[in-house]
Amino acid sequence: MAHSTLFLALALPVSLMIVVFSANYFLRGAVSIAHTLSLPEFLVGSVIVAVGTSAPEMAINISAALSGAGDIVISNIVGSNIVNLALGIGLAGLIISFDRARKEYTRTIFVGLFGAIALLANTLLTSHLPGLANFSSLFGMALMLAFVMFMYSSIKSSSSEDEEDHGGDLSLLPAILLIVGGACAMALASNYAVDVAVELSHRLGIPEAVVGATVIAAGGSLPEVSSCIAAARMKRPNLILGNIAGSQIFNILGILGLSGIIRSFEYSTVLGIDIAILIVMTLITLLCLFYKPLRRFMGPVLVASYVVYAGYLIAIAT
């Protein structure tokens, strides 16, 4: 790129905000369709809302995979999942108290934990070059198969017993137009955001993994975090858990799986530390949901854990 470094530094957050803005319209269309079809809350939270709010990560990762930016592909997803847990559930936990989660929500979180463990195993076992792990198309297909099985199981097992009004206010055609328009805008803006991020990392000497896990991951996770805070204000803990748990699975199984299918790539093994942090945060979340005495501390502990993680990233960058 021929632009100045200052221009790129300003263009990155602007392009990410366009991605998030487009995702909001995408999400509005998705929720309206779900409302029109009278889908239950678990399905809306863990599938419709989760997929809608994870659309920025999908658009960014497809662009990164096509560009061969493996570190951004992995760090964006792992960083986004960490932000989702620590700030999505964490900040919501500062506003409301969570009850014992229903089994479909904890099952969903366990599936996300399985995906993180599988990714860590791939990082440790496929390091054929010093400091590099290989994400093969075969591994991507395995993740995608697991994602398809989860989606099928969720749709098949969901019931309308907990059906509620989710605020859909659009008819079918406008909702579809919002989904298509939002997806196109996200694709264009995210492609530019990845190009800018890679160029900035090269000019400033910052590792791509750090850029992906901070600026890109935080920007892509804004829809999840903002929707969790909104749901907390409405006293809807199930929608919060469904959104985050579903987003975790869509990110690490669906988006990473699709990225690997598009193109096999290599990524830095140092990202194994970030993946291990994600696993620990997921275990903390599950422990807090299972044991009532710990639930009151879930919000502060998750937010504090993100502060520690951010400090670790700053230490790497400097």
C-alpha positions as CSV (number, residue, x, y, z in Angstrom):
1,M,0.0,0.0,0.0
2,A,1.2,3.5,-0.9
3,H,-0.6,5.2,1.9
4,S,1.2,6.7,4.9
5,T,1.4,4.9,8.2
6,L,-0.9,7.5,9.8
7,F,-3.5,6.9,7.2
8,L,-3.4,3.2,7.7
9,A,-3.6,3.6,11.5
10,L,-6.8,5.6,11.0
11,A,-8.2,3.4,8.3
12,L,-8.0,0.2,10.3
13,P,-10.5,1.2,13.1
14,V,-12.7,2.8,10.5
15,S,-12.9,-0.3,8.4
16,L,-13.6,-2.4,11.5
17,M,-16.4,-0.1,12.5
18,I,-17.9,-0.5,9.0
19,V,-17.7,-4.3,9.5
20,V,-19.5,-4.0,12.9
21,F,-22.1,-1.6,11.5
22,S,-22.8,-3.9,8.6
23,A,-23.1,-6.8,11.1
24,N,-25.8,-5.0,13.0
25,Y,-27.9,-4.9,9.9
26,F,-27.1,-8.5,9.2
27,L,-28.1,-9.4,12.7
28,R,-31.3,-7.4,12.6
29,G,-32.4,-9.2,9.4
30,A,-31.5,-12.6,11.0
31,V,-33.4,-12.0,14.2
32,S,-36.4,-10.7,12.2
33,I,-36.5,-13.9,10.2
34,A,-36.2,-16.0,13.4
35,H,-39.1,-14.0,14.9
36,T,-41.2,-14.5,11.8
37,L,-40.6,-18.3,12.0
38,S,-41.3,-18.4,15.8
39,L,-38.0,-20.0,16.7
40,P,-37.2,-20.8,20.4
41,E,-34.8,-18.7,22.4
42,F,-32.0,-21.3,22.6
43,L,-32.0,-21.6,18.8
44,V,-32.1,-17.8,18.4
45,G,-29.3,-17.3,20.8
46,S,-26.9,-20.2,20.0
47,V,-27.5,-20.3,16.2
48,I,-29.2,-17.2,14.7
49,V,-27.7,-14.5,16.9
50,A,-24.4,-16.3,17.3
51,V,-23.9,-16.7,13.6
52,G,-25.0,-13.1,13.0
53,T,-22.7,-11.6,15.5
54,S,-19.8,-13.8,14.3
55,A,-20.2,-12.7,10.7
56,P,-17.3,-10.1,11.1
57,E,-14.9,-12.9,12.2
58,M,-16.0,-15.0,9.2
59,A,-15.5,-12.2,6.7
60,I,-12.1,-11.3,8.2
61,N,-10.9,-14.9,8.3
62,I,-11.9,-15.7,4.7
63,S,-10.0,-12.7,3.6
64,A,-7.0,-13.6,5.7
65,A,-7.1,-17.2,4.5
66,L,-7.1,-16.1,0.9
67,S,-4.1,-13.8,1.7
68,G,-2.2,-16.7,3.4
69,A,-2.0,-14.7,6.7
70,G,-2.1,-17.8,8.9
71,D,-1.3,-16.0,12.1
72,I,-4.2,-13.6,11.7
73,V,-6.6,-16.5,10.8
74,I,-5.8,-18.2,14.1
75,S,-5.2,-15.2,16.4
76,N,-8.4,-13.5,15.2
77,I,-10.6,-16.5,16.2
78,V,-8.8,-17.4,19.4
79,G,-8.6,-13.7,20.4
80,S,-12.3,-13.2,19.5
81,N,-13.3,-16.2,21.6
82,I,-11.3,-14.9,24.6
83,V,-12.9,-11.5,24.2
84,N,-16.4,-13.1,23.9
85,L,-16.0,-15.0,27.2
86,A,-14.1,-12.4,29.2
87,L,-15.9,-9.3,28.1
88,G,-19.2,-10.7,26.8
89,I,-20.1,-12.9,29.7
90,G,-17.8,-11.0,32.1
91,L,-19.3,-7.6,31.6
92,A,-22.8,-9.0,31.6
93,G,-21.9,-10.8,34.9
94,L,-21.2,-7.4,36.4
95,I,-24.8,-6.3,35.6
96,I,-26.8,-9.4,36.4
97,S,-26.5,-12.7,38.2
98,F,-26.5,-16.0,36.3
99,D,-28.6,-19.0,37.4
100,R,-27.5,-22.6,36.8
101,A,-27.4,-22.9,33.1
102,R,-29.7,-25.4,31.3
103,K,-28.0,-28.5,29.8
104,E,-28.2,-27.3,26.2
105,Y,-26.1,-24.2,27.1
106,T,-23.5,-26.1,29.1
107,R,-23.3,-28.7,26.3
108,T,-22.7,-26.0,23.8
109,I,-19.8,-24.6,25.9
110,F,-18.3,-28.1,26.2
111,V,-18.4,-28.4,22.4
112,G,-16.5,-25.1,22.2
113,L,-14.0,-26.4,24.8
114,F,-13.5,-29.5,22.6
115,G,-12.7,-27.3,19.6
116,A,-10.1,-25.3,21.5
117,I,-8.4,-28.5,22.8
118,A,-8.4,-29.9,19.2
119,L,-6.8,-26.7,18.0
120,L,-4.1,-26.8,20.7
121,A,-3.4,-30.5,19.8
122,N,-3.0,-29.5,16.2
123,T,-0.6,-26.7,17.2
124,L,1.6,-29.1,19.3
125,L,1.6,-32.0,16.9
126,T,2.0,-30.5,13.4
127,S,5.1,-28.4,14.0
128,H,7.2,-29.7,11.2
129,L,9.2,-26.4,10.9
130,P,10.8,-24.5,13.8
131,G,8.1,-22.2,15.3
132,L,5.4,-23.1,12.8
133,A,2.4,-25.4,12.9
134,N,0.4,-26.6,9.9
135,F,-3.4,-26.1,9.6
136,S,-4.3,-28.6,6.9
137,S,-7.4,-28.8,4.7
138,L,-8.1,-32.2,6.3
139,F,-8.2,-30.7,9.8
140,G,-10.4,-27.9,8.5
141,M,-12.8,-30.5,7.1
142,A,-12.9,-32.3,10.4
143,L,-13.8,-29.1,12.3
144,M,-16.5,-28.3,9.7
145,L,-18.0,-31.7,10.1
146,A,-18.1,-31.3,13.8
147,F,-19.8,-27.9,13.3
148,V,-22.4,-29.3,10.9
149,M,-23.2,-32.1,13.4
150,F,-23.6,-29.6,16.2
151,M,-25.9,-27.4,14.1
152,Y,-28.0,-30.4,13.2
153,S,-28.3,-31.6,16.8
154,S,-29.2,-28.1,18.0
155,I,-31.9,-27.6,15.5
156,K,-33.3,-31.1,16.0
157,S,-33.3,-30.9,19.8
158,S,-34.7,-27.3,20.1
159,S,-38.3,-26.9,21.2
160,S,-40.7,-24.0,21.2
161,E,-41.3,-24.3,25.0
162,D,-39.2,-21.2,25.7
163,E,-40.4,-19.3,22.7
164,E,-40.4,-15.5,23.3
165,D,-40.7,-12.3,21.4
166,H,-37.2,-11.4,20.2
167,G,-38.2,-8.0,18.7
168,G,-38.2,-8.8,15.0
169,D,-39.9,-5.9,13.3
170,L,-39.3,-6.6,9.6
171,S,-41.2,-8.7,7.0
172,L,-39.4,-11.5,5.2
173,L,-38.2,-9.6,2.1
174,P,-36.6,-6.6,3.9
175,A,-35.0,-9.0,6.4
176,I,-33.4,-11.0,3.5
177,L,-32.2,-7.7,1.9
178,L,-30.5,-6.7,5.2
179,I,-28.8,-10.0,5.4
180,V,-27.5,-9.9,1.8
181,G,-26.5,-6.2,2.0
182,G,-24.8,-6.6,5.4
183,A,-22.9,-9.6,4.2
184,C,-21.6,-7.8,1.1
185,A,-20.5,-4.7,3.1
186,M,-18.8,-6.9,5.7
187,A,-16.9,-8.8,3.0
188,L,-15.5,-5.6,1.4
189,A,-14.6,-3.8,4.6
190,S,-13.1,-6.9,6.2
191,N,-10.9,-7.6,3.2
192,Y,-9.5,-4.0,3.4
193,A,-9.1,-4.3,7.2
194,V,-6.9,-7.4,6.8
195,D,-4.8,-5.8,4.2
196,V,-4.3,-2.7,6.4
197,A,-3.5,-4.8,9.5
198,V,-0.9,-6.9,7.7
199,E,0.8,-3.8,6.2
200,L,0.8,-2.0,9.6
201,S,2.3,-5.0,11.4
202,H,5.1,-5.1,8.8
203,R,5.8,-1.3,9.0
204,L,5.7,-1.2,12.8
205,G,7.5,-4.5,13.4
206,I,4.5,-5.9,15.4
207,P,3.9,-9.6,15.0
208,E,0.8,-10.4,12.9
209,A,-0.4,-12.7,15.8
210,V,-0.6,-9.7,18.1
211,V,-2.5,-7.5,15.6
212,G,-4.9,-10.3,15.0
213,A,-5.5,-11.1,18.7
214,T,-6.0,-7.4,19.7
215,V,-7.3,-4.9,17.2
216,I,-8.9,-7.3,14.7
217,A,-10.3,-9.7,17.4
218,A,-11.7,-6.9,19.5
219,G,-13.2,-5.1,16.5
220,G,-14.8,-8.3,15.3
221,S,-16.2,-9.2,18.8
222,L,-18.0,-5.8,19.3
223,P,-21.3,-7.3,18.1
224,E,-21.2,-10.1,20.6
225,V,-20.1,-7.9,23.5
226,S,-22.7,-5.2,22.8
227,S,-25.5,-7.8,22.4
228,C,-24.5,-9.4,25.7
229,I,-24.7,-6.0,27.5
230,A,-28.0,-5.3,25.9
231,A,-29.4,-8.7,26.9
232,A,-28.1,-8.2,30.5
233,R,-30.0,-4.9,30.7
234,M,-33.1,-6.8,29.6
235,K,-32.4,-9.6,32.3
236,R,-32.0,-12.3,29.6
237,P,-29.1,-14.5,30.8
238,N,-30.1,-17.4,28.6
239,L,-29.7,-15.2,25.5
240,I,-26.3,-14.1,26.7
241,L,-25.1,-17.7,27.2
242,G,-26.6,-18.9,24.0
243,N,-25.0,-16.0,22.0
244,I,-21.5,-16.5,23.4
245,A,-21.5,-20.3,23.5
246,G,-22.9,-20.5,19.9
247,S,-20.4,-17.8,18.7
248,Q,-17.5,-19.8,20.3
249,I,-18.5,-22.9,18.3
250,F,-19.2,-21.0,15.1
251,N,-15.8,-19.4,15.4
252,I,-13.5,-22.3,16.2
253,L,-15.3,-25.1,14.3
254,G,-17.2,-23.3,11.5
255,I,-15.0,-20.4,10.6
256,L,-11.7,-22.0,11.2
257,G,-12.9,-25.1,9.5
258,L,-14.0,-23.1,6.4
259,S,-10.6,-21.2,6.5
260,G,-8.7,-24.5,6.3
261,I,-10.9,-25.8,3.5
262,I,-10.3,-22.7,1.5
263,R,-6.5,-23.0,1.9
264,S,-4.2,-24.8,4.1
265,F,-1.8,-22.5,6.0
266,E,1.0,-22.3,8.6
267,Y,0.8,-20.3,11.8
268,S,3.1,-19.5,14.7
269,T,3.3,-22.1,17.5
270,V,3.5,-19.3,20.0
271,L,-0.3,-19.0,19.5
272,G,-0.5,-22.2,21.6
273,I,-0.3,-20.0,24.6
274,D,-3.3,-18.0,23.5
275,I,-5.2,-21.2,22.8
276,A,-4.3,-22.5,26.3
277,I,-5.6,-19.2,27.8
278,L,-8.9,-19.7,26.0
279,I,-9.2,-23.3,27.4
280,V,-8.6,-22.0,30.9
281,M,-11.2,-19.2,30.5
282,T,-13.7,-21.8,29.2
283,L,-13.1,-24.0,32.2
284,I,-13.5,-21.1,34.6
285,T,-16.9,-20.3,32.9
286,L,-18.1,-23.9,33.2
287,L,-17.0,-24.1,36.9
288,C,-18.9,-20.9,37.7
289,L,-22.0,-22.1,35.9
290,F,-22.0,-25.5,37.7
291,Y,-21.2,-24.3,41.2
292,K,-23.5,-21.7,42.7
293,P,-21.0,-20.2,45.2
294,L,-18.7,-19.3,42.3
295,R,-21.4,-17.6,40.0
296,R,-21.2,-14.3,41.8
297,F,-17.5,-14.1,41.0
298,M,-17.8,-15.1,37.3
299,G,-18.0,-11.5,36.0
300,P,-15.1,-10.0,37.9
301,V,-12.9,-13.1,37.4
302,L,-13.5,-13.2,33.6
303,V,-12.9,-9.5,33.2
304,A,-9.7,-9.7,35.3
305,S,-8.5,-12.6,33.3
306,Y,-8.8,-10.5,30.1
307,V,-6.7,-7.7,31.8
308,V,-4.0,-10.3,32.4
309,Y,-4.2,-11.5,28.8
310,A,-4.0,-8.0,27.5
311,G,-0.9,-7.4,29.6
312,Y,0.6,-10.6,28.1
313,L,0.0,-9.3,24.5
314,I,1.5,-5.9,25.4
315,A,4.6,-7.7,26.7
316,I,4.9,-9.6,23.5
317,A,4.6,-6.5,21.4
318,T,7.3,-4.6,23.3
